[in-house]
């Protein structure tokens, strides 16, 4: 393995734009030799003599062969994203050109960037903290305007500043308590317990608000996993098609043909509902279908919302109420939908009206807007505005919970007259979890884990 230092000194290269044909592609280099390496293959101005933040036209060559006509943008350290010398080569967007250019840059001393390595370097050089770096990835992956705004807020500082301030106050107390420990047997108290208690309560109040915001933040970032369930032939595939307006799922007259779980997404009112079609819950003898049914049960347990379809052309009120009992036991919010309302008798519909059903016809597209309103009403999120602080990241959420627990132990210990060394230990724990959010405290594993989820070129 390479040492962290030489590895950080390498000049890295990657395609920064999407793979495939496009009008223009951008290849990005970063590292001490980024400009020097580019100069070796560039014919035009002497790049190293040019000022930062300038763009230069010329040809990129492999020996005598011209690969393409390009524009080269220069960013000199420390005034670049990574704070290293950086170059962006804009070439024509052909995969062949991109491959040839990267190949010739590798030949002259660059190495291929790892996933997220540009952002990792920016973080390690102190451009932003870890929570902000993670927000860069969230911003790129944002699928709704709400998700974009939440990521942008986090990238622009979000709760990082606040967390660091609270952390510093805690560090102050931790050091006073540790000082007490140095005095051993002597009965000294540098850290006023009442002040510490007050500080912890203030921090906990702030933490709790952040922790609670995750309910919304998670929905905004990850969407709502929504299962469409019901007996075979109830019309699940038809409904999915109607909702998505496309023919992704197989619709057929033979019960049990939607064997696989098909996932699709629909954005409603700024929320991404991830619809999961299922194989139905009929007891089955067919082994392959049985796997599908098992998967459906698993999926249902993971769902945040179940849209449950009853076939009004077949079911009796007793059957429906019996089926609903099973549904209730899952303890997950659900919407009861009576499908095939076109085949139901008016008396039957009237009877069911008492039981809070939404009546639709999936195939005739009757009452679909009403159903969409019901779906949306079950997950109201408010529009995210600039400056709103929202926890959207599971890692941050878990660390906030752990910090809060450690602080609670400090409070409990003080109430029970526990000695300073135990207080100090729990405060250190709290500091550790808080520090991991913004990256004041990191390990190689933590960083690898975070940045490996980025794409190459980011
Ligand atoms: P799934 O097994 O629950 O996925 O059911 P499908 O979506 O494959 O539908 C089963 C059958 O019911 C198909 O023949 C559909 O055309 C039909 N169907 C679905 N929705 C309706 C509806 O609202 N009215 C009527 N009359 N038939 C429907």
Boltz pocket constraint, residues with backbone or C-beta under 6 A from the ligand:
constraints:
  - pocket:
      binder: B
      contacts: [[A, 230], [A, 231], [A, 232], [A, 233], [A, 234], [A, 235], [A, 236], [A, 237], [A, 238], [A, 239], [A, 250], [A, 251], [A, 252], [A, 253], [A, 254], [A, 255], [A, 256], [A, 257], [A, 258], [A, 278], [A, 280], [A, 339], [A, 340], [A, 341], [A, 342], [A, 343], [A, 360], [A, 361], [A, 362], [A, 363], [A, 364]]
      max_distance: 6.0
